[in-house]
């Protein structure tokens, strides 16, 4: 009986243990199944050298890496990952090595054939990747290459291998033993094959749902070299996969520094790869920290402000073409669309969709692209543009396909913006922050009298823009305080902000592809001579329920500029425009009586607008000879709308004369006056309708030169605008858009043509030139 009972107990215990083992095996298998999906990351690194004020990038590299768990090579002690690069860019000027996955020829071809096959990462559940656990699938070829290149090759190519060395799976013992909590430490081993002699633990600093953030910070002096390390990472506590990471390691001795930076982020994360890839090292400074109270400020300038547009009717999708060109460094494809022209600030969201590469036969090119950076619409010196940067994926075959590229087509989605201005009491702003939706404007008084800090934070669809015009005093800008230690460069501080602290739209959208950043902040320092009663604030609201979509064809820059119906890529000069300059601009519309002028008493000239130079000519009644021949008036044109008749010898070699007299008259065909022909086209303000002027001309016979002599076109601030003309064209008819529009290099606010009355005019002159001193 006892034996029978023991059998029952043993059977039950065996069944219980079997069920427990089955459940454990099921959970482990289920966990592996959940984690078995491929994970694709962008990995970017660069090495920066500094010697005093001189900085230089030694190595820069970036790759798209796809990680896939390898069940055949995994065991109970760890997980093996297959690492496949779908894109690689690597530059090492010192080693004269350049590898591009989409052009894997040249000196880097041998290495490209090795690394394109990928690598194998072997990790266990206790520690992270170490150097011995990262092996290329073509490891024999790698070893043979290093042996052939010599003993320095392994050191020189360590940065290349470091791209493949990180295991993005946090060891299970670091996150499965117990629920993570703030203050816990993680031992992650030797990341990226850096030459650290010991493993410094990472400390958990934040937990948000399933996301765990950990920080690494270390500083020590060893053999006279100050070693600094700083890192920040975030991982998924449910799966153990890394979400993003930034690691900076710096060695400094005297005035020499070496800084190595690595970042890892999901493929869909925008901007960050470009920020590190394009960093040239000119940002090693203490920027990113507040201005000291005694820092110099500058006089508050007078700036153009965007007109109110309460109906969001500003035309920003008129052009049918955009520009395709090589991006930074010439390796990627940049698409840029010029939306239009504005007088002041402008910003909104823009998305590029359904991008198609087209060959000269009008066939689509099958080439996958990585959209690594996008720019929403924003105004730069009056030109509103947006853009997207693309990198081709694949190995080798991309170059041949890109050689067939003729144009690119895409759908551009534009979000209209409703803008209006309000006056807000200065004292009310000092009492509490001003809010408009999610945007805030905060004004605070500083210790120095009449010194203020104005902070503007724009979020989501709302924006605020202060108008400083009319304020009497000085202005400065204060960069935001960096989130990391002070020794980080401004680029590294910006990367921290972009990766971990900025509220990106990608956190709200699974794709992560949003055309504008969700949050921007600006801090101004004001030192005022007198306190104003109010501040003018421009409000902007993106109307996402009224998105406009248009199919755009992107062509080469030369083809784009040849189509004068397109807006200008760069605006007319928009330098400081003082009140005196504005007054001079208004004087252009008034014709003064021409007269002779001398700067030294021994020269003589007659200044006049170029428009008058052909209808008003000086005549000499009583002159004198120079070298046996009579002097004459020579016309000089400065090419900017102003000309002058200069008194000179017949061969033009002499322009200074002594103890001579001259008299005569300036004869004009009739009284000149400007006849208004309105302003730029409402939808396309860079085009001016010349119909009223053309009605008095035979445009088939008229020459392009008449545009400069007979037209005066200015923008809203009175700046003269210049015609945009096709190359090697003299006939006026061929220079016009749609037979009647003149394309100019800005937004035309006023346009007029010169008309001459029927009654001739004469203005006498006489002048006595000074004798020799």
Buried (B, 14 or more C-beta within 10 A) or exposed (E): EEEEEEEEEEEEEEEEEEEEEEEEEEEEEEBEEEBEEEBBBBBBBBBBBBEEEEBEBBBBBBBBBBBBBBEEBBEEEBBBBBBBBBBBBBBBEEBEBBBBBBBBEEEBEBBBBBBBBBBBBBBBBEBBBBBEBBBBBBBEBBEEBBEEBEEEBBEBBBBBBBBBBBBBBBBBEBBBEEEBEEEBEBBBBBBBBBEBEEBBEBBBEEBEEEBBBBBBBBEEEEEEEBBBBBBBBBBBBEBBBBBBBBBBBBBBEEEEBBBBBBBBBBBBBBBBBBBBBBBEBEBBEEEBBEBEEEEEBEEBEBBBBBBEBEEBEBEBBBBEBBBBBEBEEEBBBBBBBBBBBBBBBBBBBBBBEEBEBBBEEEEEBEBEBBBBBBBBBBBEEBBBBBBBBBBBBBBBEBBEBBEBBBBBBBBBBBBBBBBEBBEBEBEEBEEEEBEBBBBBBBBEEEEEEEBBBBBBBBBBBBBBBBBBEEBEBBBBEBBBEBBBEEBBBBBBBBBBBBBBEBEBBBEEEEEBBBBBBBBBEBBBBBBBEEBBEBBBBBBBBBBEEEBEEBEBBBBBEEBBBEBBBBBBBEBBEBEEBEEEBBEEBEEBBEBEEBEBEBEEBBBBBBBBBBBBBBBBBBEBEEBEEBEEEEBBBBBBEEEEBBBBBBBBBBEEEEBEBEEBEBBBBBBBBBBBEBEEBBBBBEEBBBBBBBEBBBEEBEBEEBEBEBBBBBBBBBBBBBBBBBBBBBEEEEEBBEBBBEEBBBBBBBBBBBBBBBBBEEEEBEBEBEBEBBEEE
